[in-house]
């Protein structure tokens, strides 16, 4: 289920507010992430969103991640470096 948020960030279906949380750890086998939410840590279901990583900020509604709002900038740099290395290796093999 995906919530439709109003201008204040509340779910128009149940009036609950989606809360931002930073991912600390992920268990891909169970589809659960440990997140920092306000001043505590919680287990959150991440099976509805794709391609999350520690450091990403997600919106959590009712114990379920519903969107990624901020991608960890270090993950983006690491992915770019990996893609560049893979491209260079591919070009070297083609030569």
mmCIF file as gemmi writes it, N, C-alpha and C atoms, coordinates in Angstrom:
data_model
loop_
_atom_site.group_PDB
_atom_site.id
_atom_site.type_symbol
_atom_site.label_atom_id
_atom_site.label_alt_id
_atom_site.label_comp_id
_atom_site.label_asym_id
_atom_site.label_entity_id
_atom_site.label_seq_id
_atom_site.pdbx_PDB_ins_code
_atom_site.Cartn_x
_atom_site.Cartn_y
_atom_site.Cartn_z
_atom_site.occupancy
_atom_site.B_iso_or_equiv
_atom_site.pdbx_formal_charge
_atom_site.auth_seq_id
_atom_site.auth_asym_id
_atom_site.pdbx_PDB_model_num
ATOM 1 N N . UNK Axp A 1 ? 0.83 -1.17 0 1 0 ? 1 A 1
ATOM 2 C CA . UNK Axp A 1 ? 0 0 0 1 0 ? 1 A 1
ATOM 3 C C . UNK Axp A 1 ? 0.878 1.236 0 1 0 ? 1 A 1
ATOM 4 N N . UNK Axp A 2 ? 0.562 2.197 -0.81 1 0 ? 2 A 1
ATOM 5 C CA . UNK Axp A 2 ? 1.285 3.457 -0.851 1 0 ? 2 A 1
ATOM 6 C C . UNK Axp A 2 ? 0.332 4.554 -0.424 1 0 ? 2 A 1
ATOM 7 N N . UNK Axp A 3 ? 0.809 5.373 0.484 1 0 ? 3 A 1
ATOM 8 C CA . UNK Axp A 3 ? -0.029 6.473 0.965 1 0 ? 3 A 1
ATOM 9 C C . UNK Axp A 3 ? 0.126 7.679 0.069 1 0 ? 3 A 1
ATOM 10 N N . UNK Axp A 4 ? -0.953 8.403 -0.099 1 0 ? 4 A 1
ATOM 11 C CA . UNK Axp A 4 ? -0.93 9.688 -0.793 1 0 ? 4 A 1
ATOM 12 C C . UNK Axp A 4 ? -0.851 10.76 0.274 1 0 ? 4 A 1
ATOM 13 N N . UNK Axp A 5 ? 0.236 11.554 0.235 1 0 ? 5 A 1
ATOM 14 C CA . UNK Axp A 5 ? 0.454 12.554 1.267 1 0 ? 5 A 1
ATOM 15 C C . UNK Axp A 5 ? -0.111 13.899 0.863 1 0 ? 5 A 1
ATOM 16 N N . UNK Axp A 6 ? -0.669 14.604 1.849 1 0 ? 6 A 1
ATOM 17 C CA . UNK Axp A 6 ? -1.143 15.953 1.583 1 0 ? 6 A 1
ATOM 18 C C . UNK Axp A 6 ? 0.031 16.929 1.705 1 0 ? 6 A 1
ATOM 19 N N . UNK Axp A 7 ? -0.244 18.217 1.603 1 0 ? 7 A 1
ATOM 20 C CA . UNK Axp A 7 ? 0.811 19.236 1.609 1 0 ? 7 A 1
ATOM 21 C C . UNK Axp A 7 ? 1.601 19.244 2.919 1 0 ? 7 A 1
ATOM 22 N N . UNK Axp A 8 ? 1.011 18.811 4.006 1 0 ? 8 A 1
ATOM 23 C CA . UNK Axp A 8 ? 1.708 18.777 5.296 1 0 ? 8 A 1
ATOM 24 C C . UNK Axp A 8 ? 2.431 17.454 5.546 1 0 ? 8 A 1
ATOM 25 N N . UNK Axp A 9 ? 2.36 16.517 4.593 1 0 ? 9 A 1
ATOM 26 C CA . UNK Axp A 9 ? 3.033 15.233 4.741 1 0 ? 9 A 1
ATOM 27 C C . UNK Axp A 9 ? 2.233 14.179 5.471 1 0 ? 9 A 1
ATOM 28 N N . UNK Axp A 10 ? 0.918 14.363 5.605 1 0 ? 10 A 1
ATOM 29 C CA . UNK Axp A 10 ? 0.063 13.384 6.26 1 0 ? 10 A 1
ATOM 30 C C . UNK Axp A 10 ? -0.624 12.503 5.222 1 0 ? 10 A 1
ATOM 31 N N . UNK Axp A 11 ? -0.833 11.252 5.576 1 0 ? 11 A 1
ATOM 32 C CA . UNK Axp A 11 ? -1.55 10.324 4.71 1 0 ? 11 A 1
ATOM 33 C C . UNK Axp A 11 ? -3.013 10.742 4.631 1 0 ? 11 A 1
ATOM 34 N N . UNK Axp A 12 ? -3.522 10.925 3.416 1 0 ? 12 A 1
ATOM 35 C CA . UNK Axp A 12 ? -4.916 11.351 3.277 1 0 ? 12 A 1
ATOM 36 C C . UNK Axp A 12 ? -5.894 10.208 3.549 1 0 ? 12 A 1
ATOM 37 N N . UNK Axp A 13 ? -5.38 8.959 3.587 1 0 ? 13 A 1
ATOM 38 C CA . UNK Axp A 13 ? -6.24 7.817 3.868 1 0 ? 13 A 1
ATOM 39 C C . UNK Axp A 13 ? -6.433 7.627 5.366 1 0 ? 13 A 1
ATOM 40 N N . UNK Axp A 14 ? -5.34 7.675 6.125 1 0 ? 14 A 1
ATOM 41 C CA . UNK Axp A 14 ? -5.456 7.374 7.557 1 0 ? 14 A 1
ATOM 42 C C . UNK Axp A 14 ? -5.023 8.531 8.458 1 0 ? 14 A 1
ATOM 43 N N . UNK Axp A 15 ? -4.62 9.648 7.879 1 0 ? 15 A 1
ATOM 44 C CA . UNK Axp A 15 ? -4.206 10.848 8.612 1 0 ? 15 A 1
ATOM 45 C C . UNK Axp A 15 ? -2.899 10.671 9.377 1 0 ? 15 A 1
ATOM 46 N N . UNK Axp A 16 ? -2.221 9.574 9.176 1 0 ? 16 A 1
ATOM 47 C CA . UNK Axp A 16 ? -0.937 9.364 9.834 1 0 ? 16 A 1
ATOM 48 C C . UNK Axp A 16 ? 0.135 10.123 9.063 1 0 ? 16 A 1
ATOM 49 N N . UNK Axp A 17 ? 1.182 10.492 9.74 1 0 ? 17 A 1
ATOM 50 C CA . UNK Axp A 17 ? 2.261 11.24 9.12 1 0 ? 17 A 1
ATOM 51 C C . UNK Axp A 17 ? 3.428 10.31 8.806 1 0 ? 17 A 1
ATOM 52 N N . UNK Axp A 18 ? 3.934 10.374 7.597 1 0 ? 18 A 1
ATOM 53 C CA . UNK Axp A 18 ? 5.139 9.626 7.256 1 0 ? 18 A 1
ATOM 54 C C . UNK Axp A 18 ? 6.324 10.335 7.897 1 0 ? 18 A 1
ATOM 55 N N . UNK Axp A 19 ? 7.232 9.556 8.475 1 0 ? 19 A 1
ATOM 56 C CA . UNK Axp A 19 ? 8.374 10.12 9.19 1 0 ? 19 A 1
ATOM 57 C C . UNK Axp A 19 ? 9.665 9.778 8.449 1 0 ? 19 A 1
ATOM 58 N N . UNK Axp A 20 ? 10.583 10.726 8.347 1 0 ? 20 A 1
ATOM 59 C CA . UNK Axp A 20 ? 11.87 10.409 7.741 1 0 ? 20 A 1
ATOM 60 C C . UNK Axp A 20 ? 12.733 9.592 8.7 1 0 ? 20 A 1
ATOM 61 N N . UNK Axp A 21 ? 13.467 8.635 8.155 1 0 ? 21 A 1
ATOM 62 C CA . UNK Axp A 21 ? 14.35 7.795 8.96 1 0 ? 21 A 1
ATOM 63 C C . UNK Axp A 21 ? 15.595 7.47 8.142 1 0 ? 21 A 1
ATOM 64 N N . UNK Axp A 22 ? 16.756 7.446 8.797 1 0 ? 22 A 1
ATOM 65 C CA . UNK Axp A 22 ? 18.011 7.105 8.122 1 0 ? 22 A 1
ATOM 66 C C . UNK Axp A 22 ? 18.298 5.622 8.349 1 0 ? 22 A 1
ATOM 67 N N . UNK Axp A 23 ? 18.593 4.909 7.256 1 0 ? 23 A 1
ATOM 68 C CA . UNK Axp A 23 ? 18.879 3.474 7.346 1 0 ? 23 A 1
ATOM 69 C C . UNK Axp A 23 ? 20.268 3.27 7.946 1 0 ? 23 A 1
ATOM 70 N N . UNK Axp A 24 ? 20.326 2.43 8.979 1 0 ? 24 A 1
ATOM 71 C CA . UNK Axp A 24 ? 21.589 2.092 9.625 1 0 ? 24 A 1
ATOM 72 C C . UNK Axp A 24 ? 22.131 0.754 9.136 1 0 ? 24 A 1
ATOM 73 N N . UNK Axp A 25 ? 21.247 -0.257 9.087 1 0 ? 25 A 1
ATOM 74 C CA . UNK Axp A 25 ? 21.626 -1.605 8.641 1 0 ? 25 A 1
ATOM 75 C C . UNK Axp A 25 ? 20.461 -2.223 7.889 1 0 ? 25 A 1
ATOM 76 N N . UNK Axp A 26 ? 20.795 -3.158 6.997 1 0 ? 26 A 1
ATOM 77 C CA . UNK Axp A 26 ? 19.765 -3.839 6.21 1 0 ? 26 A 1
ATOM 78 C C . UNK Axp A 26 ? 19.983 -5.348 6.284 1 0 ? 26 A 1
ATOM 79 N N . UNK Axp A 27 ? 18.887 -6.075 6.456 1 0 ? 27 A 1
ATOM 80 C CA . UNK Axp A 27 ? 18.902 -7.533 6.34 1 0 ? 27 A 1
ATOM 81 C C . UNK Axp A 27 ? 18.106 -7.873 5.082 1 0 ? 27 A 1
ATOM 82 N N . UNK Axp A 28 ? 18.798 -8.1 3.965 1 0 ? 28 A 1
ATOM 83 C CA . UNK Axp A 28 ? 18.131 -8.375 2.69 1 0 ? 28 A 1
ATOM 84 C C . UNK Axp A 28 ? 17.306 -9.658 2.739 1 0 ? 28 A 1
ATOM 85 N N . UNK Axp A 29 ? 17.745 -10.638 3.552 1 0 ? 29 A 1
ATOM 86 C CA . UNK Axp A 29 ? 17.016 -11.908 3.624 1 0 ? 29 A 1
ATOM 87 C C . UNK Axp A 29 ? 15.606 -11.74 4.189 1 0 ? 29 A 1
ATOM 88 N N . UNK Axp A 30 ? 15.457 -10.829 5.164 1 0 ? 30 A 1
ATOM 89 C CA . UNK Axp A 30 ? 14.154 -10.648 5.795 1 0 ? 30 A 1
ATOM 90 C C . UNK Axp A 30 ? 13.416 -9.422 5.28 1 0 ? 30 A 1
ATOM 91 N N . UNK Axp A 31 ? 14.105 -8.55 4.518 1 0 ? 31 A 1
ATOM 92 C CA . UNK Axp A 31 ? 13.479 -7.328 4.024 1 0 ? 31 A 1
ATOM 93 C C . UNK Axp A 31 ? 13.231 -6.309 5.11 1 0 ? 31 A 1
ATOM 94 N N . UNK Axp A 32 ? 14.114 -6.316 6.107 1 0 ? 32 A 1
ATOM 95 C CA . UNK Axp A 32 ? 13.97 -5.418 7.248 1 0 ? 32 A 1
ATOM 96 C C . UNK Axp A 32 ? 15.215 -4.55 7.363 1 0 ? 32 A 1
ATOM 97 N N . UNK Axp A 33 ? 15.011 -3.29 7.718 1 0 ? 33 A 1
ATOM 98 C CA . UNK Axp A 33 ? 16.122 -2.381 7.969 1 0 ? 33 A 1
ATOM 99 C C . UNK Axp A 33 ? 16.023 -1.86 9.396 1 0 ? 33 A 1
ATOM 100 N N . UNK Axp A 34 ? 17.186 -1.661 10.008 1 0 ? 34 A 1
ATOM 101 C CA . UNK Axp A 34 ? 17.256 -0.959 11.284 1 0 ? 34 A 1
ATOM 102 C C . UNK Axp A 34 ? 17.471 0.504 10.926 1 0 ? 34 A 1
ATOM 103 N N . UNK Axp A 35 ? 16.607 1.38 11.425 1 0 ? 35 A 1
ATOM 104 C CA . UNK Axp A 35 ? 16.674 2.791 11.072 1 0 ? 35 A 1
ATOM 105 C C . UNK Axp A 35 ? 16.739 3.653 12.329 1 0 ? 35 A 1
ATOM 106 N N . UNK Axp A 36 ? 17.309 4.839 12.156 1 0 ? 36 A 1
ATOM 107 C CA . UNK Axp A 36 ? 17.263 5.86 13.2 1 0 ? 36 A 1
ATOM 108 C C . UNK Axp A 36 ? 16.026 6.694 12.928 1 0 ? 36 A 1
ATOM 109 N N . UNK Axp A 37 ? 15.085 6.658 13.853 1 0 ? 37 A 1
ATOM 110 C CA . UNK Axp A 37 ? 13.815 7.367 13.699 1 0 ? 37 A 1
ATOM 111 C C . UNK Axp A 37 ? 13.596 8.197 14.959 1 0 ? 37 A 1
ATOM 112 N N . UNK Axp A 38 ? 13.627 9.513 14.772 1 0 ? 38 A 1
ATOM 113 C CA . UNK Axp A 38 ? 13.587 10.451 15.882 1 0 ? 38 A 1
ATOM 114 C C . UNK Axp A 38 ? 14.748 10.125 16.821 1 0 ? 38 A 1
ATOM 115 N N . UNK Axp A 39 ? 14.508 9.782 18.078 1 0 ? 39 A 1
ATOM 116 C CA . UNK Axp A 39 ? 15.607 9.52 19.009 1 0 ? 39 A 1
ATOM 117 C C . UNK Axp A 39 ? 15.725 8.04 19.366 1 0 ? 39 A 1
ATOM 118 N N . UNK Axp A 40 ? 15.269 7.162 18.476 1 0 ? 40 A 1
ATOM 119 C CA . UNK Axp A 40 ? 15.349 5.729 18.747 1 0 ? 40 A 1
ATOM 120 C C . UNK Axp A 40 ? 15.714 4.984 17.477 1 0 ? 40 A 1
ATOM 121 N N . UNK Axp A 41 ? 15.913 3.674 17.604 1 0 ? 41 A 1
ATOM 122 C CA . UNK Axp A 41 ? 16.093 2.824 16.428 1 0 ? 41 A 1
ATOM 123 C C . UNK Axp A 41 ? 14.899 1.879 16.351 1 0 ? 41 A 1
ATOM 124 N N . UNK Axp A 42 ? 14.505 1.559 15.109 1 0 ? 42 A 1
ATOM 125 C CA . UNK Axp A 42 ? 13.366 0.681 14.896 1 0 ? 42 A 1
ATOM 126 C C . UNK Axp A 42 ? 13.634 -0.239 13.719 1 0 ? 42 A 1
ATOM 127 N N . UNK Axp A 43 ? 12.946 -1.385 13.725 1 0 ? 43 A 1
ATOM 128 C CA . UNK Axp A 43 ? 12.958 -2.287 12.576 1 0 ? 43 A 1
ATOM 129 C C . UNK Axp A 43 ? 11.829 -1.864 11.648 1 0 ? 43 A 1
ATOM 130 N N . UNK Axp A 44 ? 12.166 -1.678 10.356 1 0 ? 44 A 1
ATOM 131 C CA . UNK Axp A 44 ? 11.198 -1.204 9.37 1 0 ? 44 A 1
ATOM 132 C C . UNK Axp A 44 ? 11.18 -2.165 8.184 1 0 ? 44 A 1
ATOM 133 N N . UNK Axp A 45 ? 9.992 -2.482 7.703 1 0 ? 45 A 1
ATOM 134 C CA . UNK Axp A 45 ? 9.822 -3.307 6.505 1 0 ? 45 A 1
ATOM 135 C C . UNK Axp A 45 ? 10.221 -2.477 5.28 1 0 ? 45 A 1
ATOM 136 N N . UNK Axp A 46 ? 11.175 -2.985 4.485 1 0 ? 46 A 1
ATOM 137 C CA . UNK Axp A 46 ? 11.638 -2.252 3.3 1 0 ? 46 A 1
ATOM 138 C C . UNK Axp A 46 ? 11.279 -2.967 2.001 1 0 ? 46 A 1
ATOM 139 N N . UNK Axp A 47 ? 10.378 -3.916 2.057 1 0 ? 47 A 1
ATOM 140 C CA . UNK Axp A 47 ? 10.08 -4.72 0.866 1 0 ? 47 A 1
ATOM 141 C C . UNK Axp A 47 ? 9.31 -3.962 -0.213 1 0 ? 47 A 1
ATOM 142 N N . UNK Axp A 48 ? 8.739 -2.811 0.103 1 0 ? 48 A 1
ATOM 143 C CA . UNK Axp A 48 ? 7.981 -2.057 -0.903 1 0 ? 48 A 1
ATOM 144 C C . UNK Axp A 48 ? 8.837 -1.097 -1.714 1 0 ? 48 A 1
ATOM 145 N N . UNK Axp A 49 ? 10.088 -0.882 -1.303 1 0 ? 49 A 1
ATOM 146 C CA . UNK Axp A 49 ? 10.959 0.03 -2.039 1 0 ? 49 A 1
ATOM 147 C C . UNK Axp A 49 ? 12.188 -0.723 -2.521 1 0 ? 49 A 1
ATOM 148 N N . UNK Axp A 50 ? 12.738 -0.275 -3.629 1 0 ? 50 A 1
ATOM 149 C CA . UNK Axp A 50 ? 13.873 -0.954 -4.244 1 0 ? 50 A 1
ATOM 150 C C . UNK Axp A 50 ? 15.173 -0.202 -3.989 1 0 ? 50 A 1
ATOM 151 N N . UNK Axp A 51 ? 16.261 -0.964 -3.968 1 0 ? 51 A 1
ATOM 152 C CA . UNK Axp A 51 ? 17.6 -0.404 -4.002 1 0 ? 51 A 1
ATOM 153 C C . UNK Axp A 51 ? 17.87 0.608 -2.898 1 0 ? 51 A 1
ATOM 154 N N . UNK Axp A 52 ? 17.747 0.166 -1.65 1 0 ? 52 A 1
ATOM 155 C CA . UNK Axp A 52 ? 18.097 1.022 -0.526 1 0 ? 52 A 1
ATOM 156 C C . UNK Axp A 52 ? 19.427 0.575 0.044 1 0 ? 52 A 1
ATOM 157 N N . UNK Axp A 53 ? 20.108 1.488 0.705 1 0 ? 53 A 1
ATOM 158 C CA . UNK Axp A 53 ? 21.408 1.192 1.289 1 0 ? 53 A 1
ATOM 159 C C . UNK Axp A 53 ? 21.556 1.957 2.592 1 0 ? 53 A 1
ATOM 160 N N . UNK Axp A 54 ? 22.441 1.478 3.463 1 0 ? 54 A 1
ATOM 161 C CA . UNK Axp A 54 ? 22.699 2.229 4.691 1 0 ? 54 A 1
ATOM 162 C C . UNK Axp A 54 ? 23.086 3.669 4.363 1 0 ? 54 A 1
ATOM 163 N N . UNK Axp A 55 ? 22.537 4.595 5.147 1 0 ? 55 A 1
ATOM 164 C CA . UNK Axp A 55 ? 22.772 6.014 4.926 1 0 ? 55 A 1
ATOM 165 C C . UNK Axp A 55 ? 21.658 6.694 4.166 1 0 ? 55 A 1
ATOM 166 N N . UNK Axp A 56 ? 20.853 5.929 3.414 1 0 ? 56 A 1
ATOM 167 C CA . UNK Axp A 56 ? 19.713 6.516 2.706 1 0 ? 56 A 1
ATOM 168 C C . UNK Axp A 56 ? 18.671 6.987 3.716 1 0 ? 56 A 1
ATOM 169 N N . UNK Axp A 57 ? 17.931 8.032 3.36 1 0 ? 57 A 1
ATOM 170 C CA . UNK Axp A 57 ? 16.813 8.498 4.175 1 0 ? 57 A 1
ATOM 171 C C . UNK Axp A 57 ? 15.534 8.047 3.484 1 0 ? 57 A 1
ATOM 172 N N . UNK Axp A 58 ? 14.668 7.401 4.254 1 0 ? 58 A 1
ATOM 173 C CA . UNK Axp A 58 ? 13.41 6.884 3.726 1 0 ? 58 A 1
ATOM 174 C C . UNK Axp A 58 ? 12.24 7.507 4.484 1 0 ? 58 A 1
ATOM 175 N N . UNK Axp A 59 ? 11.058 7.466 3.875 1 0 ? 59 A 1
ATOM 176 C CA . UNK Axp A 59 ? 9.836 7.84 4.586 1 0 ? 59 A 1
ATOM 177 C C . UNK Axp A 59 ? 9.209 6.576 5.137 1 0 ? 59 A 1
ATOM 178 N N . UNK Axp A 60 ? 8.864 6.603 6.419 1 0 ? 60 A 1
ATOM 179 C CA . UNK Axp A 60 ? 8.293 5.449 7.1 1 0 ? 60 A 1
ATOM 180 C C . UNK Axp A 60 ? 6.868 5.787 7.517 1 0 ? 60 A 1
ATOM 181 N N . UNK Axp A 61 ? 5.97 4.872 7.202 1 0 ? 61 A 1
ATOM 182 C CA . UNK Axp A 61 ? 4.555 5.052 7.536 1 0 ? 61 A 1
ATOM 183 C C . UNK Axp A 61 ? 4.037 3.722 8.064 1 0 ? 61 A 1
ATOM 184 N N . UNK Axp A 62 ? 3.635 3.703 9.323 1 0 ? 62 A 1
ATOM 185 C CA . UNK Axp A 62 ? 3.087 2.474 9.903 1 0 ? 62 A 1
ATOM 186 C C . UNK Axp A 62 ? 4.08 1.329 9.937 1 0 ? 62 A 1
ATOM 187 N N . UNK Axp A 63 ? 5.362 1.624 10.14 1 0 ? 63 A 1
ATOM 188 C CA . UNK Axp A 63 ? 6.382 0.582 10.216 1 0 ? 63 A 1
ATOM 189 C C . UNK Axp A 63 ? 6.856 0.065 8.871 1 0 ? 63 A 1
ATOM 190 N N . UNK Axp A 64 ? 6.442 0.745 7.792 1 0 ? 64 A 1
ATOM 191 C CA . UNK Axp A 64 ? 6.796 0.322 6.436 1 0 ? 64 A 1
ATOM 192 C C . UNK Axp A 64 ? 7.435 1.489 5.693 1 0 ? 64 A 1
ATOM 193 N N . UNK Axp A 65 ? 8.55 1.211 5.008 1 0 ? 65 A 1
ATOM 194 C CA . UNK Axp A 65 ? 9.185 2.233 4.178 1 0 ? 65 A 1
ATOM 195 C C . UNK Axp A 65 ? 8.347 2.42 2.923 1 0 ? 65 A 1
ATOM 196 N N . UNK Axp A 66 ? 8.011 3.687 2.614 1 0 ? 66 A 1
ATOM 197 C CA . UNK Axp A 66 ? 7.156 3.936 1.451 1 0 ? 66 A 1
ATOM 198 C C . UNK Axp A 66 ? 7.856 4.724 0.36 1 0 ? 66 A 1
ATOM 199 N N . UNK Axp A 67 ? 9.022 5.303 0.656 1 0 ? 67 A 1
ATOM 200 C CA . UNK Axp A 67 ? 9.739 6.077 -0.365 1 0 ? 67 A 1
ATOM 201 C C . UNK Axp A 67 ? 11.159 6.363 0.104 1 0 ? 67 A 1
ATOM 202 N N . UNK Axp A 68 ? 12.044 6.559 -0.862 1 0 ? 68 A 1
ATOM 203 C CA . UNK Axp A 68 ? 13.397 7.036 -0.57 1 0 ? 68 A 1
ATOM 204 C C . UNK Axp A 68 ? 13.386 8.541 -0.809 1 0 ? 68 A 1
ATOM 205 N N . UNK Axp A 69 ? 13.802 9.317 0.198 1 0 ? 69 A 1
ATOM 206 C CA . UNK Axp A 69 ? 13.811 10.766 0.032 1 0 ? 69 A 1
ATOM 207 C C . UNK Axp A 69 ? 15.208 11.328 -0.192 1 0 ? 69 A 1
ATOM 208 N N . UNK Axp A 70 ? 16.217 10.585 0.246 1 0 ? 70 A 1
ATOM 209 C CA . UNK Axp A 70 ? 17.596 11.061 0.105 1 0 ? 70 A 1
ATOM 210 C C . UNK Axp A 70 ? 18.506 9.849 -0.006 1 0 ? 70 A 1
ATOM 211 N N . UNK Axp A 71 ? 19.316 9.829 -1.051 1 0 ? 71 A 1
ATOM 212 C CA . UNK Axp A 71 ? 20.261 8.734 -1.245 1 0 ? 71 A 1
ATOM 213 C C . UNK Axp A 71 ? 21.584 9.1 -0.604 1 0 ? 71 A 1
ATOM 214 N N . UNK Axp A 72 ? 22.185 8.136 0.056 1 0 ? 72 A 1
ATOM 215 C CA . UNK Axp A 72 ? 23.487 8.339 0.67 1 0 ? 72 A 1
ATOM 216 C C . UNK Axp A 72 ? 24.464 8.804 -0.404 1 0 ? 72 A 1
ATOM 217 N N . UNK Axp A 73 ? 25.053 10.014 -0.28 1 0 ? 73 A 1
ATOM 218 C CA . UNK Axp A 73 ? 25.948 10.528 -1.331 1 0 ? 73 A 1
ATOM 219 C C . UNK Axp A 73 ? 27.187 9.668 -1.52 1 0 ? 73 A 1
ATOM 220 N N . UNK Axp A 74 ? 27.643 8.989 -0.484 1 0 ? 74 A 1
ATOM 221 C CA . UNK Axp A 74 ? 28.816 8.126 -0.615 1 0 ? 74 A 1
ATOM 222 C C . UNK Axp A 74 ? 28.497 6.895 -1.438 1 0 ? 74 A 1
ATOM 223 N N . UNK Axp A 75 ? 27.249 6.41 -1.347 1 0 ? 75 A 1
ATOM 224 C CA . UNK Axp A 75 ? 26.842 5.258 -2.155 1 0 ? 75 A 1
ATOM 225 C C . UNK Axp A 75 ? 26.838 5.645 -3.63 1 0 ? 75 A 1
ATOM 226 N N . UNK Axp A 76 ? 26.363 6.841 -3.958 1 0 ? 76 A 1
ATOM 227 C CA . UNK Axp A 76 ? 26.328 7.293 -5.345 1 0 ? 76 A 1
ATOM 228 C C . UNK Axp A 76 ? 27.751 7.383 -5.897 1 0 ? 76 A 1
ATOM 229 N N . UNK Axp A 77 ? 28.673 7.936 -5.112 1 0 ? 77 A 1
ATOM 230 C CA . UNK Axp A 77 ? 30.067 8.033 -5.548 1 0 ? 77 A 1
ATOM 231 C C . UNK Axp A 77 ? 30.674 6.645 -5.74 1 0 ? 77 A 1
ATOM 232 N N . UNK Axp A 78 ? 30.374 5.717 -4.82 1 0 ? 78 A 1
ATOM 233 C CA . UNK Axp A 78 ? 30.911 4.356 -4.939 1 0 ? 78 A 1
ATOM 234 C C . UNK Axp A 78 ? 30.356 3.66 -6.168 1 0 ? 78 A 1
ATOM 235 N N . UNK Axp A 79 ? 29.063 3.858 -6.458 1 0 ? 79 A 1
ATOM 236 C CA . UNK Axp A 79 ? 28.461 3.25 -7.641 1 0 ? 79 A 1
ATOM 237 C C . UNK Axp A 79 ? 29.079 3.826 -8.907 1 0 ? 79 A 1
ATOM 238 N N . UNK Axp A 80 ? 29.337 5.136 -8.921 1 0 ? 80 A 1
ATOM 239 C CA . UNK Axp A 80 ? 29.95 5.777 -10.089 1 0 ? 80 A 1
ATOM 240 C C . UNK Axp A 80 ? 31.364 5.267 -10.293 1 0 ? 80 A 1
ATOM 241 N N . UNK Axp A 81 ? 32.118 5.107 -9.207 1 0 ? 81 A 1
ATOM 242 C CA . UNK Axp A 81 ? 33.476 4.592 -9.306 1 0 ? 81 A 1
ATOM 243 C C . UNK Axp A 81 ? 33.487 3.162 -9.827 1 0 ? 81 A 1
ATOM 244 N N . UNK Axp A 82 ? 32.55 2.35 -9.358 1 0 ? 82 A 1
ATOM 245 C CA . UNK Axp A 82 ? 32.451 0.966 -9.815 1 0 ? 82 A 1
ATOM 246 C C . UNK Axp A 82 ? 32.092 0.917 -11.295 1 0 ? 82 A 1
ATOM 247 N N . UNK Axp A 83 ? 31.141 1.751 -11.708 1 0 ? 83 A 1
ATOM 248 C CA . UNK Axp A 83 ? 30.736 1.787 -13.119 1 0 ? 83 A 1
ATOM 249 C C . UNK Axp A 83 ? 31.904 2.231 -13.986 1 0 ? 83 A 1
ATOM 250 N N . UNK Axp A 84 ? 32.672 3.224 -13.532 1 0 ? 84 A 1
ATOM 251 C CA . UNK Axp A 84 ? 33.83 3.7 -14.28 1 0 ? 84 A 1
ATOM 252 C C . UNK Axp A 84 ? 34.881 2.604 -14.395 1 0 ? 84 A 1
ATOM 253 N N . UNK Axp A 85 ? 35.135 1.9 -13.302 1 0 ? 85 A 1
ATOM 254 C CA . UNK Axp A 85 ? 36.111 0.814 -13.324 1 0 ? 85 A 1
ATOM 255 C C . UNK Axp A 85 ? 35.65 -0.301 -14.254 1 0 ? 85 A 1
ATOM 256 N N . UNK Axp A 86 ? 34.365 -0.652 -14.203 1 0 ? 86 A 1
ATOM 257 C CA . UNK Axp A 86 ? 33.834 -1.702 -15.076 1 0 ? 86 A 1
ATOM 258 C C . UNK Axp A 86 ? 33.924 -1.29 -16.537 1 0 ? 86 A 1
ATOM 259 N N . UNK Axp A 87 ? 33.645 -0.014 -16.837 1 0 ? 87 A 1
ATOM 260 C CA . UNK Axp A 87 ? 33.715 0.498 -18.197 1 0 ? 87 A 1
ATOM 261 C C . UNK Axp A 87 ? 35.156 0.467 -18.703 1 0 ? 87 A 1
ATOM 262 N N . UNK Axp A 88 ? 36.103 0.865 -17.857 1 0 ? 88 A 1
ATOM 263 C CA . UNK Axp A 88 ? 37.514 0.856 -18.237 1 0 ? 88 A 1
ATOM 264 C C . UNK Axp A 88 ? 38 -0.558 -18.502 1 0 ? 88 A 1
ATOM 265 N N . UNK Axp A 89 ? 37.581 -1.505 -17.66 1 0 ? 89 A 1
ATOM 266 C CA . UNK Axp A 89 ? 37.97 -2.9 -17.849 1 0 ? 89 A 1
ATOM 267 C C . UNK Axp A 89 ? 37.391 -3.451 -19.134 1 0 ? 89 A 1
ATOM 268 N N . UNK Axp A 90 ? 36.143 -3.084 -19.43 1 0 ? 90 A 1
ATOM 269 C CA . UNK Axp A 90 ? 35.485 -3.544 -20.641 1 0 ? 90 A 1
ATOM 270 C C . UNK Axp A 90 ? 36.216 -2.988 -21.879 1 0 ? 90 A 1
ATOM 271 N N . UNK Axp A 91 ? 36.596 -1.715 -21.819 1 0 ? 91 A 1
ATOM 272 C CA . UNK Axp A 91 ? 37.312 -1.104 -22.94 1 0 ? 91 A 1
ATOM 273 C C . UNK Axp A 91 ? 38.685 -1.747 -23.136 1 0 ? 91 A 1
ATOM 274 N N . UNK Axp A 92 ? 39.34 -2.102 -22.033 1 0 ? 92 A 1
ATOM 275 C CA . UNK Axp A 92 ? 40.653 -2.743 -22.12 1 0 ? 92 A 1
ATOM 276 C C . UNK Axp A 92 ? 40.527 -4.117 -22.751 1 0 ? 92 A 1
ATOM 277 N N . UNK Axp A 93 ? 39.45 -4.844 -22.425 1 0 ? 93 A 1
ATOM 278 C CA . UNK Axp A 93 ? 39.231 -6.165 -23.005 1 0 ? 93 A 1
ATOM 279 C C . UNK Axp A 93 ? 38.914 -6.084 -24.486 1 0 ? 93 A 1
ATOM 280 N N . UNK Axp A 94 ? 38.263 -4.986 -24.907 1 0 ? 94 A 1
ATOM 281 C CA . UNK Axp A 94 ? 37.901 -4.816 -26.3 1 0 ? 94 A 1
ATOM 282 C C . UNK Axp A 94 ? 39.112 -4.452 -27.171 1 0 ? 94 A 1
ATOM 283 N N . UNK Axp A 95 ? 40.149 -3.883 -26.538 1 0 ? 95 A 1
ATOM 284 C CA . UNK Axp A 95 ? 41.317 -3.402 -27.313 1 0 ? 95 A 1
ATOM 285 C C . UNK Axp A 95 ? 42.216 -4.517 -27.763 1 0 ? 95 A 1
